Amino acid sequence: MCKPAYDSSLTDAQWAVIEPLLPRPSPRLGGRPPVHPRRLVVDTILYVLATGCAWRLVPHDLAPWSTAYRIFAAWSADGTWARIHDTLRDRLRANDGRDPQPSAAVLDSQSVRSSEGGEQIGYDAGKRVRGRKRHLLVDTLGLMLVGLVHSASVQDRAGARLVLAGARTRFPGLGLVWVDGGYVNSVDAGLVDWAARTENLEVVVIPRNADVKGFQVLPRRWVVERTFGWLTSVRVHPDVTVHVQPHM
């Protein structure tokens, strides 16, 4: 680790948990031994993800940006980050006395402004936001199960199908998904029928109280709002998305 450590650096206890989950180089492949310690490389990656800085602007007491980026990209491509995330989530659920496999989840989206161009940019007329939309499926603790990033112009009901498609394959115990009224209304209740027919999921709407103006803390749904708050508090680097869906 770099010394003194940055706020984004792993503690000794955290490194003890993460280190065994990282891929092991195969001796059969040969090659030179790594020049930079793995912990320093991970701390470099976390610094970029936490601060949102350009890779080339990482401090000189961290690993070279080219080394850190190469490893970051390789572990993104081979699913290392997803496996680490899923392992830690399952451990947290077990430590809380829950089954690692969730039986219920909460679905919601958040449109965020973006200065980046490209086909992923769109306009959310409801939120009056031009940018991208984050779609999250979280468990009842607010831990992420599925995350997608797509154009803000994609309607919530269409985005929900992208998120829920195959969810039962990854989480066989999942049977109930709570959503807000934007996913189901008197004009279009197709998401409920589609989820029950194709994914064997029950979609239940938790409506807002029409008599209350402004922000409301809603049963079940508040956990996903907290997860969005966690994401907003970190300046996640634009290279980082769980899955990016094409413009629809």
N, C-alpha and C positions, 0 to 999 in steps of 0.2 A: 504494500500500500504506500501511497505517497504520504510524506510527513512534512508539515502538519496536514492532517486529513481535511478534505472539503466536507461540507454538509451532506453532499451526495455520496460520499464514500461509505463503503460497507464497514460495519463494526466487526470486531473479531468474532462475535457470536453469530452475526449474519453470514459472514464468510464461511463459518463452519457448517452452516446449513446449505449454502449455495454451492460450495466447491465440489461436493460429491456428485452433484447433478450435472456438472459440465462434461462435455464429451472428452474422452481420453484419447490422446494421439496414439495411433497404432504403430508399435515398433517395427512392424513389417514394412511400413511405407518408407522407412528411412528418413533421410533429411537431417538438417541441422537441428539441434535442440533450440527451443525458443529463447530469444534474447531477453525478452521482457516478461516478468512474472505475470501469471494469469490474473492474480488479484489486481495488479496495477492496470492491466488491460480492461478488466471489468469496471474498475473505478473510473477509467477514462470514458467508457461507454455511458456509464450512469451520469457522469458530469455533463455530457452532451445532451442526454435525454432530459435531465432535470433543468438545465439552464436554457436549452434551445439554441445554443450557440452553433456557429458553423464548425464543422469538424476541423478545419485548418486553424481554428482559433483556440484550440484547447491549450491550457497552460503547459509550459515546457517541463514541469516536474511530473507530468503524467506521461503515459506511453505515447509514442508518435501517433499522430492522427491516422496515418495510412495503415498502420498495424491494427489499431483499434477498429477502424472502419471495415477493414477486410474481414476481421473476425466477426464483427457485428453482422455484416452482410451474410457471411457463411452460416452463422447460427440462425439467422432469420430464415434463410432458404431451406435449411434442413430440419426446421421445426424445434430447435433447441429451446428457444425462448418460450414457445407455446408449451412444451413439456415441463419446463421449470415452473411456469405459471400454474399449470394444472396440478402439478404435484404439491406446490405450496398451498393452493386453494383447498385441495383435498385434506391436507394436514390441518389447516385452520378449522375446517368443518369438523374433523375428528376431535380436535382439541376442545371444540365447543360442545362436544357430546352429540354431534349429528352424524348421520350417514354421509360418507363422502359423495354419494350420488344424490343430488337434490331431487325432491319430488314436486317442488313448486318454484316458480320464478316470476320475475317482474320485468316487463318490457317497456322501454321508453326511448325517445329520441331527443336530440338536442342539435339545433342548427347553430353553427358558429361562423362568424365572418372569416374570410380568408383572402389574402392578397395574392395568393398563387393563382395562376391561370390554368387553362386546360379544360378538358371535357368534364372534369369532376366538379367544376364550379356551376352552381345553379342558383335560382332565386326561390326562396321559400316565401310565398305570398302571405301565408298566415302569420308568420313571425316577422315578415319584412326584413329578411336577412339574405344577403347574397354570399354564398360560400358553400360549405360542406355540411353534411348532416352526420352526426354520430348516432348509431343505433346500438343500444346495449340490451342484452338479456343477462340479468343478474339473479343470484340466488337470494334467499330471504335475509342473508347477512350483508348483501350488497356486493358480494364478490362476483367478478365477471365470469360468465359462462361463455357468451358469444359476443363479439364486437365487430361491427361493420362500419365502414366510412364510405359514404357515397355523396352524390350531388344533393344539395339542399332542395333541389326542385323535385326530388323523388317523394311521392306522397307517403305518409306514414303507413298506410295499409299495404302498399307495394313493398316498402322497406321491411315491414314486419314479416312478410313472406320470405324474404331473403334471409332474415335472421332465424326464423323458425324452421326453415327447410333443413331436414336432417338432424334437428336438435335431439329427437328421440334416439337416433343412432348413437350419438355421443353420450347422451344421458338417458339411459333406458328407464330410469325410475321417474323421469319427469312426466307429469300428467296435467299440471295446472299452471296457467300463465295469467297473471293479472296485468291489465292494460288500462289506459285512460280512455275517455270517451272519444278521443280523436281517431281511434282505431276502429270503432264500431259506432254507427249512427243509424237513424231511421232510413237514410238513403242507401247506405251500403253496409250490410252486415255480412258480407261475403267472407271476411276473414275468419269469423267464428266457424262457419260451415267448412271452409277450406282446411282450417287447422284440425277440426274433428275428423274430417274425411281422409286427409292425406297424411297427417302427422299424429293422429290419435291424441290430440291435445285439447284440453278444455280452456277456452279463452274467456275470462271473466272481466267485465268492466267495473272499475271502481270510479264512480262519477264524482264530480265536484259538487259542492253545495252551491247552488245558483244564488242563494241569498247572501253568500259571503264573497266580498270583493277582495281582489289581491291574492297574495300567496296563501295557500292552505296546506297544512300538513295532513296528508291523506293516508289512511291505513294501508299498509303493505307497500304503497307506491313511494313512500318517503325514502326507502332504502336506495332506490335507483337514483333519486335526486341527490342523495349524499354521494353516490359514486361519481356522478357528473361533477360534483363539487371537488372531489379528490382529483379528478382529471384536470379541472380548470386551474387548480392551485399549482400544477406542475407545468412548466413550459415545454411540453412534449415536442421533440424535434419533428419537423414535417416528414422525415423519412419513416417515421414510426406509425404504422397503421396495422391493425390486426388483419383485416381483409379489405381490399378496395374493390367495390363493384363498379362496372362500367355505367356510363350515363344511360338512363332509361327514358 
